Amino acid sequence: MSYLVLSLKYRPKSFQEVVGQEHVTQTLTNAFKKERISQAYLFTGPRGVGKTTTARLVAKALNCLESPGSPCNNCSNCTEITEGRNMDVFEIDGASNRGIDEIRDLREAIQYAPLNSKYKIFIIDEVHMLTKPAFNALLRTLEEPPEHGKFILATTDIFKVPDTIISRCQRFDFNSMSIATISNQIKYVLQQENIKIDEDSARIIAQKADGSMRDALSILDQVISFSDDDITIDNLNQVLGLIPTEIYFNIFDAIKTKNGKELVQVLDEIKSKGMALHDFQAGLIRHIRNMLIASVKDGLDSIEMNLDLKNKYLNTVKSWNSKDLLRISNVITKVEPLLKNATQPHILLELSLLKLLELDTTVEIEEMIETFQKSPTIPDFKKSAQMELNPNLPLENKNSNQLPQQEKVETTQSTIAEKQISEPKQEINSYSKAITIDEIKENWSKFLSDLSSERPTIGTVLAQSEIGKLTGNRLELKIIGNNFNLRTLEKNKIIIEKFLTKNFKTQLKPVFLMVKSERPKAIPKTANKDENQMNAKIIELFDGEILN
């Protein structure tokens, strides 16, 4: 049984049959017509786009016995070159013949005249794999070969080829194939094979090929073996393990609505069905790319996809802020390189997506300033923050939506905090030893040193505090700084209590009060009173100060 794979069976036999590289084939065809043939050509581009095929076509055009410049594919030279057995055309794999000795042999061989052809031709594939000494040995021969000698170099990585080599060649850049070009070629091949395929299936195979015609035909071979004479979407899903686009939309819906249960179910489906993690991650990145492009007017016109899918992207993106999409894309793209080295890549991906559930909606600073200008009241989120820090605020303040503007600017957080400490209840000390405020102040440095030895961050923040009143076992500590310091201490309150008990041999309950620093927060003098008031609001909201 001798079966010829599609990529070889339908390999172009003339410049006209090469698809997607018209800029190359037209230039070469005209060069042969005008007899302007270079001594060396360099073909560069992605894998599977026709570099080696075109190199063989150039060799045929140079040595065709019937019609030089346009291969006849019937003479002995054309047939032998097609079958790879011509004595005057040498195909060298640069990856396995990369040393200086092989290049020396080549330089010696090119000195002898061809046997049955006009030219002796050397095709060096993956030329970037040659060693530096090998490149140096090739330079002189490449620039001034014998009259009967021609070189055709091919590479997928032009940046590894020395500039001295590139400058001695006529360079042609091969393009990655478009989805439309690959899809049309797939339909042409299947028409010759008497096999049916629908438009969407051809497009999916073209997308999977990622710009490579050879990859597309290899995939097609595999699909034909499974599908017989009719290729459908269902066949593709089973053979290629394609991940439905619907899964990506479901993931983003769960993130948008903060539906953790739905997101976990989708992630479980991905794992249980054995979907390739690399393919899923690549599809997720393409999905967020499509979402961002859909947010641009007429952006999807540049992407090849069916009309239903385009409409779905356009409808979905209406409920998204493009800045939120950019933040999500930043998280997703950072995960990709980590997956390759992760011991548990599935868990890493799941954690990253679950993290997105905590993503807050982007708020523009201009919107906040506009809110200040339109309303004299403190925004609700500011009041909520005060209530969170001071849960014992009087009920009338909790229910009130407005505060006098003058009070907003002048009232310090320490004043507000003092209202919550009015006549605290006496708590029973579980230790029999009584302690005074003076004893606490006397031994405070020792306490801070002990705390900092194990928890330096907490000790540093607490060192900036001042000891206030001691009422029963409630110890007031005045925090000078910002809300971050206050949150740090509140979060570690249990640890601080532990060290207080250890050092003072009695149970003390710390109460943290926020006070302003002694240095006043400067507000620039301007002629506009409203602007001063707005600046004061912003400073108070963010607990900041103007430095200059």
C-alpha positions, 0 to 999 in steps of 0.5 A: 500500500503506497499512500501519498499524504496530501501535503506531498500529493498537492505540492505546487509544481509551478509558480502559478500553483503556489498560493498566498505568496504572489509577491514572491512568485511574481518577482521570480517569474519576472526575473526569469523572463528578464534573465536577471537571476541572482547568485543566491536567494534567501527565503524566510518566513513561518513554517509550512508556507512554501519556502522549500517548495519554492526553492525546488521550483527555482531549481527546476526553472534554472535547469529545465531542459524544455522551457528554462524559467518555467518548469515543464515538469516533464523533462528528466531534470524536472522529474528528478528534482521533484523526486529529490534524486537529481545529481546537480541539485543538492538539498542540505539540512542545516540542522544536521550538517551545520559544521565547518567541515560540511561547508568545506565539502560544499565549497569543494563540490561547487567547483566541479561543473554540473553533470546533466544541467546548466547549474549546480544548485545548493538548497540549504534548509534551516540555514540559521542552524549553521555554526558561526565558523560554518557561516564564515566559511560560506561567505566568500563562496556565497558572494562569488560562486562559480558561474555554474553555481547557485545557492538557495537558503531557507530559514524560519528564524532570519534573526539568527542569520548573520547580516554578512550572509543576508547582504550577499543574498536576494531576500524574500519574506514569505507571509503567514497564510490567511484563514481565507487562503487556507480555507479555499485551498482545503476546499479545492483539495477536497473537491479533487478528493470527492469529499464534502466539507461545510464552510465552517469546518474548513474555516476551523481547520484553517484557524487550527493550522495557524497560518501554515498550509502544510499543517492544514493539510496534515490536519485534513489527512487526520480528519479524512481518516475519521470522517470518510466522505463527509466532514462536519463540525462534530467530526472535528470536535471529536478528532481535534478535541476542539474547545467550543467558543461557548465555554469562553463566553460562559467564563466571562459571564461568570466573571461579569456576574461574579458567579463563582459556582458557574465558573467552577462548573466550567473549569470542572468541565474543562478538566473532566473532558481532558481538554488540552490546557495549552489549547484552552489558554491560547483560545482564552487569549484569542477570546479576550483579544476578540472582545477588545477588538469588538469594543472598537468600532468596526474592529471585527471587520478585520477578523475572519469569523462567521456573522453569528459569532461576530454578532455575539461578540458585539452584543456581549462587549456592550456590557463590558468596560474596555479597561476592565477587559484590559486588566483581565487580559493582563492577568491571563497573559501573565499566567501563560508562561507560568503554566509551562513550568508549573507542577499543577498547571490546571490548579494554577489556571483555576486560581488565576480565573477565580481571582478575576471574580474579585475584580472591581469595575474600573472607576475613572478619576474624572468621574470622581472629580465630576461627582465632587463638583456636582454634589456637596455631599460625601460620596456613599463609599466614603461614608461606608469607609468611615462606618467600617473604621468606626462601627459604633458611630451614632445611629443618626450619622449612619442614616444621614446622607449629608453632612455640612460641608464645613464639618466635612473639611475641618472634622478630623478622623480622631474627632470622629473616633473619639465619639465611639469611645464614650464611656466604654464598658468595664471589662473583667481582667482575667489576670489578677495583676493590675497595671497602670498607664505609667507602667505601660509607657515605661515598658513600651519600648521593650514590648515593641522590641519583642513584637518586632523580632517576630513581626517587624512590619507590625512593630514598625507601624505600631512604633508610630503610634501614641499611647492614649488612655487606659480604661479597665483593660482597654488600651487606646493607641492613637495611630498617626499616619494613614488608613493603611497603617490602621488596617494593618493593625486591625488585621493583626489585632489578635497577634498584638493582644498576644504580645501585650499579654506576654509582656505586661502579664495582664490581658489588654485589649487594644483600641486603635484610633486614627489621628491626624499628623501634626504637619498640616496638609497644605492646600494651594492658594488659588483665586477659585474658592470652589477649586479649594473646596474640591481639593480639600474633598479629594485630600480628605477622601484619599488621606493625602497631602499636596507636597508642592 
